[in-house]
Amino acid sequence: MNKDQVKGAVKEAAGKVQQKVGEMVGSSEQEAKGLAKKIEGKVQQKVGDAKEKLAHAKETLKDAKDKA
């Protein structure tokens, strides 16, 4: 797990909390901000996932090159 995946998960969780608090107090502004933060967290996690896949692919290519 890389830092983008971790930060994204934290941001997503914080967004969920903010969204629920907004619902509970009747603040559509807080709901919207929470939803935006949640989406931002999901996107950051996907960026982290892509970085992980790229690093794995680079390692696989390096191993293949070293064996050749």
URKA-V52805 format. One record per run of one state. SS is the DSSP state (alpha for helix, beta for strand, coil for the rest). FROM is the first residue (numbers start at 1). TO is the last residue. If there is no record, write none. Layout:
SS,FROM,TO + SS,FROM,TO
//
This chain:
coil,1,2 + alpha,3,25 + coil,26,27 + alpha,28,67 + coil,68,68
//
